[in-house]
Amino acid sequence: MSQEDYLRDISEIKNLMSKSSKFISLSGLSGILAGIYALIGAGYAYWLVAQKGGGILTLDGEVFRLALIDLLLVGALSVATAIFLTTRKAKKNNEKIWDPLTRRLLLNFMIPLVAGAIYIIIILNQQRYGQTGGLMLLFYGLALFNASKYTLGDVKYLGLTQIVLGLLSAIFPGYGFWFWVLGFGVMHILYGAVMYFKYDRK
């Protein structure tokens, strides 16, 4: 066996080991669409607060309830799209969508995310909502970073970016909305485009 054959065999063994320990069927297109949904939702929320709320968002008003529904729709559409496109890609790769690996991935993703959601609800009930956008970015970033060890390494960098944006949002609280747009909208589109061209088009 030549040295080139030996090195190729080692490379194939490493790829097989990586595939068995990481979920590799995340869809880049779902990231792009999630970013587009976020931008559309943010645009509607901005219009809502500016036109119907007079530039002010209060917790007990109709504008807040509509903005909350808007946020939930963006989240639901993003999750549904991610499930649909990732399942389709997993079938194409002959990869199981529901096995111990995906369960570990989801568990590590959901724990920081659910903890963050509960914390945000608690502070909203205490009439403290100035840091909501930053906290969403921070806990979402922690969830991505925590789950990244079970999937493609690129997810880690998206998580770190969201954490940094969340912290910047805490430093500049008056710009929380725009950091939210940058994190959930623009960064998802950029991340999804990189993932699409790096993995999906192969």
Backbone as CSV, one residue per row, in Angstrom:
resi,resn,N_x,N_y,N_z,CA_x,CA_y,CA_z,C_x,C_y,C_z
1,MET,0.858,-1.206,0.000,0.000,0.000,0.000,0.891,1.252,0.000
2,SER,0.602,2.182,-0.953,1.415,3.392,-1.017,1.045,4.336,0.120
3,GLN,1.887,5.356,0.309,1.624,6.322,1.384,0.344,7.095,1.120
4,GLU,0.073,7.377,-0.190,-1.157,8.111,-0.534,-2.401,7.295,-0.178
5,ASP,-2.354,5.967,-0.489,-3.492,5.108,-0.134,-3.694,5.065,1.381
6,TYR,-2.586,4.992,2.087,-2.643,4.930,3.546,-3.292,6.194,4.121
7,LEU,-2.859,7.364,3.599,-3.407,8.636,4.081,-4.890,8.762,3.718
8,ARG,-5.269,8.276,2.502,-6.672,8.335,2.093,-7.542,7.466,2.995
9,ASP,-7.037,6.300,3.341,-7.789,5.415,4.240,-7.991,6.059,5.615
10,ILE,-6.941,6.707,6.110,-7.054,7.374,7.414,-8.094,8.494,7.361
11,SER,-8.060,9.240,6.217,-9.015,10.335,6.054,-10.448,9.811,6.026
12,GLU,-10.661,8.675,5.323,-12.009,8.100,5.257,-12.466,7.599,6.623
13,ILE,-11.539,7.012,7.373,-11.881,6.537,8.729,-12.265,7.717,9.616
14,LYS,-11.518,8.823,9.494,-11.832,10.022,10.301,-13.204,10.573,9.934
15,ASN,-13.517,10.574,8.613,-14.829,11.064,8.179,-15.950,10.200,8.732
16,LEU,-15.750,8.871,8.697,-16.777,7.962,9.215,-16.982,8.160,10.711
17,MET,-15.860,8.353,11.439,-15.964,8.570,12.894,-16.694,9.868,13.190
18,SER,-16.405,10.894,12.357,-17.066,12.190,12.558,-18.555,12.096,12.296
19,LYS,-18.928,11.348,11.199,-20.340,11.215,10.852,-21.104,10.449,11.931
20,SER,-20.434,9.491,12.594,-21.117,8.698,13.607,-21.282,9.443,14.919
21,SER,-20.522,10.538,15.123,-20.594,11.252,16.399,-21.241,12.631,16.258
22,LYS,-21.549,13.044,15.013,-22.136,14.365,14.805,-23.302,14.286,13.830
23,PHE,-24.339,15.082,14.097,-25.475,15.178,13.182,-25.110,16.179,12.097
24,ILE,-25.008,15.713,10.841,-24.443,16.576,9.800,-25.476,17.044,8.787
25,SER,-26.765,16.801,9.041,-27.772,17.120,8.033,-28.511,18.435,8.272
26,LEU,-27.929,19.324,9.077,-28.580,20.626,9.246,-28.628,21.341,7.900
27,SER,-29.750,21.957,7.603,-29.949,22.594,6.300,-29.551,24.073,6.333
28,GLY,-28.667,24.459,5.399,-28.287,25.865,5.294,-29.449,26.723,4.824
29,LEU,-30.276,26.150,3.932,-31.421,26.895,3.407,-32.393,27.270,4.530
30,SER,-32.541,26.389,5.520,-33.445,26.707,6.635,-32.915,27.893,7.433
31,GLY,-31.582,28.026,7.526,-30.994,29.188,8.213,-31.297,30.478,7.467
32,ILE,-31.181,30.419,6.128,-31.475,31.605,5.308,-32.938,32.016,5.484
33,LEU,-33.839,31.026,5.411,-35.272,31.340,5.525,-35.616,31.855,6.925
34,ALA,-34.958,31.284,7.965,-35.205,31.762,9.332,-34.809,33.244,9.454
35,GLY,-33.701,33.609,8.819,-33.264,35.006,8.836,-34.255,35.911,8.117
36,ILE,-34.784,35.435,6.984,-35.772,36.229,6.237,-37.056,36.388,7.051
37,TYR,-37.510,35.294,7.702,-38.704,35.398,8.551,-38.472,36.438,9.660
38,ALA,-37.260,36.393,10.251,-36.951,37.318,11.355,-36.984,38.770,10.880
39,LEU,-36.449,39.022,9.682,-36.435,40.393,9.159,-37.859,40.871,8.861
40,ILE,-38.679,39.986,8.279,-40.073,40.361,7.992,-40.820,40.627,9.302
41,GLY,-40.628,39.726,10.283,-41.290,39.898,11.583,-40.847,41.168,12.281
42,ALA,-39.540,41.459,12.212,-39.022,42.681,12.845,-39.579,43.925,12.147
43,GLY,-39.682,43.856,10.811,-40.239,44.983,10.068,-41.681,45.256,10.472
44,TYR,-42.449,44.167,10.619,-43.852,44.336,11.039,-43.930,44.905,12.462
45,ALA,-43.093,44.383,13.366,-43.102,44.865,14.757,-42.719,46.349,14.823
46,TYR,-41.737,46.728,14.013,-41.303,48.136,13.996,-42.449,49.032,13.519
47,TRP,-43.116,48.587,12.448,-44.256,49.362,11.927,-45.375,49.436,12.973
48,LEU,-45.604,48.295,13.637,-46.671,48.209,14.633,-46.457,49.213,15.771
49,VAL,-45.244,49.202,16.311,-44.945,50.085,17.443,-44.949,51.552,17.001
50,ALA,-44.396,51.823,15.818,-44.308,53.214,15.338,-45.681,53.775,14.993
51,GLN,-46.523,52.962,14.321,-47.799,53.478,13.816,-48.941,53.352,14.817
52,LYS,-49.012,52.201,15.511,-50.138,51.965,16.407,-49.810,52.254,17.865
53,GLY,-48.521,52.165,18.203,-48.141,52.370,19.606,-47.561,53.748,19.871
54,GLY,-47.457,54.564,18.819,-46.876,55.894,19.000,-45.421,55.833,19.436
55,GLY,-44.725,54.765,19.063,-43.311,54.623,19.408,-43.060,54.045,20.780
56,ILE,-44.142,53.660,21.499,-44.002,53.132,22.868,-44.615,51.737,22.941
57,LEU,-43.910,50.809,23.593,-44.399,49.440,23.753,-44.628,49.168,25.243
58,THR,-45.895,48.956,25.603,-46.211,48.647,27.005,-46.759,47.223,27.103
59,LEU,-46.507,46.584,28.259,-46.828,45.162,28.407,-48.319,44.859,28.376
60,ASP,-49.144,45.774,28.811,-50.573,45.483,28.918,-51.376,46.016,27.727
61,GLY,-50.686,46.381,26.647,-51.387,46.958,25.500,-51.589,45.979,24.359
62,GLU,-52.473,46.355,23.409,-52.747,45.511,22.250,-51.515,45.371,21.359
63,VAL,-50.742,46.453,21.265,-49.550,46.418,20.415,-48.574,45.351,20.903
64,PHE,-48.417,45.238,22.232,-47.512,44.223,22.776,-48.015,42.821,22.445
65,ARG,-49.335,42.610,22.561,-49.884,41.272,22.262,-49.670,40.917,20.787
66,LEU,-49.882,41.907,19.907,-49.661,41.652,18.476,-48.183,41.390,18.183
67,ALA,-47.305,42.146,18.852,-45.861,41.932,18.660,-45.455,40.550,19.160
68,LEU,-46.072,40.101,20.256,-45.767,38.777,20.800,-46.223,37.674,19.837
69,ILE,-47.434,37.852,19.256,-47.928,36.887,18.263,-46.987,36.859,17.052
70,ASP,-46.544,38.039,16.639,-45.601,38.171,15.529,-44.321,37.385,15.826
71,LEU,-43.802,37.537,17.039,-42.576,36.847,17.458,-42.781,35.329,17.473
72,LEU,-43.928,34.897,18.008,-44.213,33.459,18.069,-44.360,32.861,16.671
73,LEU,-44.970,33.624,15.744,-45.113,33.151,14.360,-43.753,32.991,13.695
74,VAL,-42.864,33.969,13.923,-41.506,33.876,13.362,-40.810,32.620,13.894
75,GLY,-40.931,32.385,15.215,-40.303,31.212,15.814,-40.895,29.916,15.281
76,ALA,-42.233,29.851,15.186,-42.895,28.632,14.717,-42.548,28.340,13.264
77,LEU,-42.561,29.380,12.416,-42.208,29.191,11.004,-40.764,28.723,10.852
78,SER,-39.864,29.306,11.643,-38.442,28.936,11.564,-38.244,27.488,11.964
79,VAL,-38.891,27.068,13.070,-38.750,25.686,13.546,-39.348,24.709,12.533
80,ALA,-40.544,25.028,12.010,-41.200,24.133,11.043,-40.348,23.988,9.779
81,THR,-39.793,25.110,9.310,-38.945,25.065,8.114,-37.684,24.249,8.371
82,ALA,-37.066,24.460,9.541,-35.841,23.716,9.880,-36.124,22.219,9.950
83,ILE,-37.243,21.825,10.565,-37.586,20.402,10.678,-37.811,19.801,9.287
84,PHE,-38.581,20.522,8.452,-38.894,20.005,7.115,-37.634,19.835,6.255
85,LEU,-36.814,20.900,6.171,-35.650,20.850,5.288,-34.554,19.931,5.828
86,THR,-34.393,19.898,7.161,-33.367,19.027,7.747,-33.765,17.561,7.610
87,THR,-35.052,17.253,7.794,-35.523,15.879,7.604,-35.312,15.437,6.163
88,ARG,-35.621,16.331,5.233,-35.434,15.996,3.817,-33.964,15.735,3.501
89,LYS,-33.078,16.573,4.071,-31.643,16.388,3.816,-31.129,15.104,4.465
90,ALA,-31.634,14.805,5.667,-31.205,13.576,6.355,-31.604,12.343,5.552
91,LYS,-32.806,12.346,4.974,-33.243,11.211,4.156,-32.352,11.074,2.932
92,LYS,-32.005,12.211,2.344,-31.127,12.205,1.172,-29.754,11.631,1.516
93,ASN,-29.278,11.918,2.752,-27.967,11.414,3.196,-28.046,10.020,3.816
94,ASN,-29.271,9.416,3.761,-29.483,8.111,4.413,-29.112,8.159,5.896
95,GLU,-29.462,9.276,6.534,-29.155,9.461,7.953,-30.447,9.445,8.753
96,LYS,-30.420,8.798,9.915,-31.609,8.765,10.758,-31.853,10.147,11.363
97,ILE,-33.132,10.563,11.355,-33.460,11.882,11.906,-33.688,11.813,13.406
98,TRP,-34.069,10.627,13.913,-34.353,10.518,15.344,-33.609,9.324,15.921
99,ASP,-32.473,9.592,16.519,-31.671,8.540,17.154,-31.001,9.163,18.380
100,PRO,-30.204,8.392,19.141,-29.586,8.955,20.353,-28.783,10.233,20.100
101,LEU,-28.158,10.328,18.901,-27.354,11.512,18.586,-28.220,12.767,18.474
102,THR,-29.332,12.671,17.742,-30.206,13.847,17.599,-30.885,14.186,18.927
103,ARG,-31.144,13.159,19.744,-31.739,13.443,21.057,-30.757,14.221,21.934
104,ARG,-29.473,13.848,21.894,-28.461,14.588,22.662,-28.312,16.007,22.131
105,LEU,-28.366,16.148,20.791,-28.271,17.474,20.171,-29.413,18.374,20.646
106,LEU,-30.633,17.851,20.585,-31.798,18.650,20.986,-31.782,18.971,22.478
107,LEU,-31.382,17.977,23.297,-31.336,18.196,24.748,-30.356,19.323,25.095
108,ASN,-29.175,19.278,24.497,-28.171,20.299,24.777,-28.559,21.664,24.234
109,PHE,-29.371,21.680,23.173,-29.855,22.943,22.615,-30.999,23.518,23.458
110,MET,-31.914,22.625,23.886,-33.133,23.093,24.528,-32.930,23.567,25.978
111,ILE,-31.985,22.968,26.713,-31.832,23.328,28.132,-31.523,24.825,28.316
112,PRO,-30.479,25.378,27.656,-30.249,26.826,27.803,-31.392,27.663,27.225
113,LEU,-32.003,27.157,26.132,-33.066,27.936,25.475,-34.312,28.032,26.364
114,VAL,-34.723,26.904,26.944,-35.918,26.905,27.803,-35.642,27.709,29.079
115,ALA,-34.438,27.540,29.651,-34.075,28.319,30.856,-34.150,29.812,30.548
116,GLY,-33.651,30.202,29.371,-33.687,31.607,28.978,-35.110,32.107,28.781
117,ALA,-35.954,31.273,28.143,-37.346,31.676,27.904,-38.072,31.904,29.233
118,ILE,-37.858,30.987,30.194,-38.505,31.129,31.511,-38.009,32.401,32.213
119,TYR,-36.702,32.632,32.128,-36.134,33.833,32.767,-36.728,35.114,32.157
120,ILE,-36.855,35.134,30.834,-37.412,36.316,30.154,-38.870,36.538,30.566
121,ILE,-39.650,35.438,30.656,-41.048,35.570,31.087,-41.126,36.131,32.501
122,ILE,-40.213,35.669,33.374,-40.202,36.162,34.765,-39.941,37.662,34.821
123,ILE,-38.929,38.120,34.073,-38.625,39.558,34.148,-39.679,40.404,33.431
124,LEU,-40.349,39.810,32.431,-41.436,40.554,31.786,-42.587,40.763,32.775
125,ASN,-42.861,39.725,33.593,-43.914,39.854,34.608,-43.565,40.873,35.681
126,GLN,-42.264,41.166,35.789,-41.813,42.177,36.749,-41.703,43.561,36.097
127,GLN,-42.300,43.683,34.891,-42.317,44.952,34.147,-40.923,45.425,33.747
128,ARG,-39.970,44.479,33.617,-38.625,44.851,33.197,-38.365,44.222,31.839
129,TYR,-38.559,44.980,30.784,-38.423,44.399,29.449,-37.406,45.124,28.575
130,GLY,-36.584,45.956,29.203,-35.586,46.699,28.421,-34.486,45.823,27.840
131,GLN,-34.203,44.673,28.487,-33.099,43.811,28.044,-33.591,42.560,27.316
132,THR,-34.877,42.514,26.953,-35.439,41.289,26.397,-34.713,40.838,25.125
133,GLY,-34.478,41.759,24.197,-33.811,41.407,22.941,-32.415,40.848,23.184
134,GLY,-31.659,41.507,24.068,-30.308,41.049,24.380,-30.310,39.676,25.041
135,LEU,-31.269,39.446,25.950,-31.356,38.145,26.624,-31.711,37.024,25.644
136,MET,-32.601,37.336,24.678,-32.928,36.328,23.656,-31.670,35.926,22.887
137,LEU,-30.890,36.927,22.486,-29.660,36.643,21.745,-28.680,35.849,22.599
138,LEU,-28.541,36.244,23.854,-27.574,35.608,24.748,-27.907,34.136,24.986
139,PHE,-29.148,33.837,25.364,-29.515,32.454,25.656,-29.559,31.600,24.375
140,TYR,-29.978,32.202,23.272,-29.971,31.469,22.002,-28.533,31.128,21.604
141,GLY,-27.626,32.086,21.786,-26.215,31.837,21.492,-25.644,30.734,22.367
142,LEU,-25.992,30.746,23.656,-25.524,29.693,24.569,-26.074,28.329,24.155
143,ALA,-27.349,28.302,23.704,-27.957,27.046,23.261,-27.223,26.503,22.027
144,LEU,-26.932,27.380,21.065,-26.211,26.951,19.866,-24.811,26.450,20.219
145,PHE,-24.128,27.188,21.059,-22.759,26.811,21.429,-22.761,25.472,22.163
146,ASN,-23.729,25.277,23.049,-23.816,24.042,23.830,-24.118,22.840,22.943
147,ALA,-24.935,23.048,21.895,-25.329,21.942,21.008,-24.301,21.681,19.913
148,SER,-23.387,22.620,19.694,-22.491,22.527,18.533,-21.566,21.316,18.590
149,LYS,-21.322,20.761,19.788,-20.419,19.602,19.855,-21.049,18.344,19.262
150,TYR,-22.366,18.384,18.993,-23.037,17.227,18.398,-23.395,17.453,16.938
151,THR,-22.939,18.553,16.348,-23.249,18.808,14.939,-22.077,19.531,14.282
152,LEU,-22.318,20.161,13.154,-21.253,20.822,12.422,-20.614,21.937,13.256
153,GLY,-19.301,22.041,13.199,-18.585,23.014,14.011,-18.957,24.455,13.714
154,ASP,-19.482,24.721,12.508,-19.846,26.100,12.129,-20.907,26.675,13.069
155,VAL,-21.744,25.803,13.631,-22.809,26.262,14.528,-22.228,26.987,15.744
156,LYS,-21.037,26.528,16.156,-20.385,27.156,17.313,-20.121,28.643,17.064
157,TYR,-19.717,28.978,15.839,-19.383,30.373,15.536,-20.644,31.245,15.488
158,LEU,-21.751,30.663,14.987,-23.017,31.413,15.036,-23.411,31.656,16.496
159,GLY,-23.218,30.635,17.347,-23.540,30.793,18.770,-22.702,31.877,19.424
160,LEU,-21.397,31.864,19.150,-20.513,32.887,19.739,-20.909,34.285,19.259
161,THR,-21.281,34.387,17.978,-21.702,35.692,17.443,-22.948,36.202,18.157
162,GLN,-23.912,35.283,18.391,-25.148,35.692,19.082,-24.850,36.116,20.526
163,ILE,-23.924,35.404,21.177,-23.552,35.765,22.562,-22.946,37.174,22.595
164,VAL,-22.037,37.455,21.667,-21.399,38.780,21.613,-22.447,39.865,21.362
165,LEU,-23.369,39.606,20.419,-24.412,40.598,20.120,-25.329,40.806,21.335
166,GLY,-25.609,39.715,22.068,-26.427,39.845,23.274,-25.753,40.712,24.322
167,LEU,-24.447,40.519,24.486,-23.711,41.327,25.463,-23.625,42.790,25.019
168,LEU,-23.421,43.007,23.717,-23.392,44.391,23.201,-24.757,45.056,23.400
169,SER,-25.813,44.259,23.241,-27.154,44.797,23.451,-27.355,45.234,24.903
170,ALA,-26.717,44.497,25.825,-26.803,44.883,27.245,-26.037,46.178,27.505
171,ILE,-24.939,46.369,26.772,-24.136,47.594,26.946,-24.864,48.792,26.344
172,PHE,-25.547,48.565,25.219,-26.272,49.646,24.526,-27.767,49.311,24.491
173,PRO,-28.464,49.407,25.619,-29.861,48.947,25.705,-30.825,49.670,24.759
174,GLY,-30.501,50.863,24.351,-31.391,51.597,23.451,-31.405,51.048,22.033
175,TYR,-30.455,50.151,21.752,-30.355,49.587,20.395,-30.677,48.095,20.371
176,GLY,-31.390,47.612,21.407,-31.709,46.190,21.514,-32.436,45.645,20.298
177,PHE,-33.380,46.411,19.771,-34.137,45.962,18.601,-33.210,45.715,17.412
178,TRP,-32.266,46.639,17.213,-31.387,46.527,16.039,-30.378,45.388,16.208
179,PHE,-29.930,45.143,17.452,-29.064,43.982,17.679,-29.846,42.692,17.425
180,TRP,-31.132,42.683,17.797,-31.989,41.519,17.545,-32.102,41.273,16.041
181,VAL,-32.335,42.355,15.284,-32.430,42.235,13.819,-31.125,41.696,13.243
182,LEU,-29.994,42.226,13.723,-28.686,41.787,13.242,-28.440,40.307,13.573
183,GLY,-28.764,39.910,14.811,-28.498,38.538,15.245,-29.426,37.517,14.614
184,PHE,-30.732,37.726,14.760,-31.688,36.718,14.276,-31.966,36.845,12.772
185,GLY,-31.793,38.030,12.222,-32.053,38.220,10.795,-30.799,38.082,9.949
186,VAL,-29.934,39.086,10.018,-28.764,39.139,9.118,-27.817,37.962,9.361
187,MET,-27.503,37.672,10.629,-26.534,36.599,10.914,-27.048,35.221,10.490
188,HIS,-28.365,34.999,10.622,-28.907,33.723,10.170,-28.788,33.587,8.652
189,ILE,-29.033,34.673,7.934,-28.918,34.624,6.471,-27.467,34.356,6.065
190,LEU,-26.518,35.060,6.708,-25.101,34.846,6.387,-24.668,33.421,6.731
191,TYR,-25.056,32.967,7.935,-24.699,31.605,8.364,-25.319,30.571,7.420
192,GLY,-26.605,30.746,7.105,-27.284,29.794,6.225,-26.647,29.758,4.845
193,ALA,-26.231,30.924,4.327,-25.600,30.974,3.002,-24.265,30.233,3.022
194,VAL,-23.480,30.444,4.091,-22.193,29.737,4.206,-22.425,28.232,4.272
195,MET,-23.392,27.803,5.095,-23.695,26.374,5.236,-24.178,25.783,3.903
196,TYR,-25.011,26.557,3.195,-25.577,26.071,1.930,-24.473,25.818,0.905
197,PHE,-23.590,26.823,0.736,-22.546,26.671,-0.269,-21.445,25.707,0.172
198,LYS,-21.262,25.560,1.484,-20.195,24.685,1.996,-20.602,23.214,2.026
199,TYR,-21.894,22.946,2.355,-22.316,21.558,2.548,-23.458,21.120,1.632
200,ASP,-24.482,21.964,1.465,-25.694,21.507,0.783,-25.507,21.302,-0.706
201,ARG,-24.631,22.055,-1.326,-24.482,21.975,-2.785,-23.542,20.878,-3.233
202,LYS,-22.947,20.142,-2.255,-22.033,19.059,-2.640,-22.801,17.897,-3.243
